[in-house]
Amino acid sequence: MPYFTVLTKVGQALIATAHATGTPVKLTHLAVGDGEGAQITPREDMSALRREVWRGALNTLSEDPQNPGWIMAEAVVLETIGGFTIREVGLFDETGKLVAVGSLPDSYKPQLAEGSAKTFYIRMRIEIGNASAVTLLIDPSVVLATKEFVAIEVGKVRADLDALAEDVGDHVGNLANPHQVTAAQAGAETAGAVATHNTAVDAHADIRAAIAGITIPQASETVAGMVRLSTAAQALAGTDNATAMSPADVAAAIAATRKPDGLARDNAAMNAFVSWLAAGRASGPVPGGYLWTFLSDEWNKAQAYYSAAEDCYHNVPSGSVDHAGTIHTGTPSVSGYSTVDTSVVMANGSIVTGIRIYSVVPSTGKIYIVQRTAAGAYTVVATGTYSHTGSGWETFALPAAYTVPASGTYMPAAYSANFGACSYHTDGRAIKTGEISGSVTMSEDTVSGLVMGYAADATPANMTIFSPPVSLGFIPAKATAYVLHRAVDAVALNTDITVGASRGSGWAYATDLVDLGAYSASYKLLRASASLSALSSGQSGYARIETANHKRQHIRAVLAWFE
């Protein structure tokens, strides 16, 4: 069927009035409809579309260059609008009256959500006899420029520029002084005046004086002019004095001198510290500038791993817990208990899989698996029994109800009816010790085996610190243990430190107390040296601290390593 556009009777009357009075009709909007699912035949008596689906402001209104007396009205349907088929179009004036109506071939307008981004340009041609009879009343905020419109306008500008360039070229090429400018008007000087100026003693004294008064500021200690910033590498190297540092580079350079940036740097710093102690300097700056920061960091780790020290983490009667998580007892029955954070890693880095009990006479007892759930709060995870033959050490399985976790550890513990009580034991035994997970290969001139532990005992008291397992590799015969010690109360320390192999072989004694001076009055560094011939491959060594008065003293954390 043919597609065409007609003026409605209302539109014909408006155009006629415009021709007669010279007052143009103000056209504002274009609307489209779906014809209620069928094609329409435009009629003069129509006052609305059959079924309007979208209406928008006109984008352009212009005379058809190919057909004088015809106008073209255009509107844009954006890609976000759609979901309908376009079959009819209508043109409206500022009062909302339908001026013209037309039919269109079926065109489905998708919307962006349907996966197709299409922008429709709806153009309507209407014969009105004289284009001056209508005008466009637009909202500038919704007008879009089509490619055709832009091309036409750019062509007009180019034509104007070409004409202007021709005129300017003709003017510039006219050497006959078309404006009749005189020498006086141009400020021209005679040859004699120019010669006099050139031979003057100082024709530009004021300019020279101004230049001489200029001071070029220093960009750095050795370079004048504009400031140049150093690179990050220059800032860390600390050798360039021709550039300036940004705040970020300053912070990075300070951090590089205060904190270890790798294990090799840690080893170098610790060795420097060992040399510093060996030279007899008990105060003054620590070599490397960042070792104390490193020790403080490790101290914070110790508190995180062993915070149970503040919650009565003690009370293993007549025995101690060794680095393999074993409970040692020397009596037929178990009384008392031991607790531990679930996050604590045992000194050998493994999960507890069994309980070792020592007894000299046949005995039976109960096994409790206790988990610390919060500060001062503990939960019995599982219970079981053991029956000892009384011939020394025996290993017993964990309770059947207890499942070994995939990581971390739950500490097997001896436990009795007075669970939850906090009372110091006085047998002088060490309690739970452990290490920070991870280690490095050890050689004769590098530091290794950083371990931690803590205790809270009555008088007298010992602290047993175990080194990491011998997966470290080589363990030299000469060993030195350094223990960072914090006392809650000012109490006297017996500075005897025993250093030896596992379970008491190869004991040796030393009395050397080193004060860290101004770094912290609350901390002491205990140093002991001994020849450990019994400490050979396949064993783990430990250092034991004996205190003269430990009634209210807590060793919160201990750092120890072997050189």
Secondary structure, DSSP 4 states (H G I P E B T S, - for coil): ----EEE-HHHHHHHHHHHHH---EEEEEEEEE-GGGS-----TT--S-SSEEEEEE-SEEEE-TTSTTEEEEEEEE-TTS-SEEEEEEEEEETT--EEEEEEEEEEEE--GGGT----EEEEEEEE-S-GGGEEE---GGG----HHHHHHHHHHHHHHHHHHHHHHHHHHT--S-TT---HHHHT---HHHHHHHHTSS-TTHHHHHHHHT--PPBSSSS-BSS--BPPHHHHHHT---SSB--HHHHHHHHHHHHS-SSHHHHHHHHHHHHHHHHTT--SSPPTTTTHHHHHHHHHHHHHHH-GGGGGT----TTS-B-TT-PBP--SSS--S----BTTPPPTTS----EEEEEESS-EEEEEEEEEEEETTEEEEEEEEEEEE-SSEEEEEEPPTT----SSS---EEE--TTTT------S-----EEE-S----B-TTS-EEEEEE-B---SSEEEEEEPPPGGGB---SEEEEEEEEE-SS------EEEEESGGG-S--EEE-EEE-GGG-TTEEEEEEEEE-TT--TT---EEEEEES--SS--B----EEE-
